[in-house]
């Protein structure tokens, strides 16, 4: 366990914002339109898993689960 529920790999993110649509309080796009984790505790496990699955570039990782 890393203690980190979710991580966005900046180099992979293409700013498609699927994660933001799925969990708008957990993710946001920064000034470069790259996703950052705003508040991981604001999303359920299911929402984080959906964000991981729906991210078109595979940029969302769930370290505690992997
Ligand atoms: S869904 Fe993936 S590519 Fe789109 S903003 Fe989120 S992390 Fe980036």
Boltz pocket constraint, residues with backbone or C-beta under 6 A from the ligand:
constraints:
  - pocket:
      binder: B
      contacts: [[A, 8], [A, 12], [A, 13], [A, 14], [A, 15], [A, 16], [A, 17], [A, 18], [A, 19], [A, 20], [A, 33], [A, 34], [A, 35], [A, 51], [A, 54], [A, 55], [A, 56], [A, 57], [A, 58], [A, 59], [A, 60]]
      max_distance: 6.0
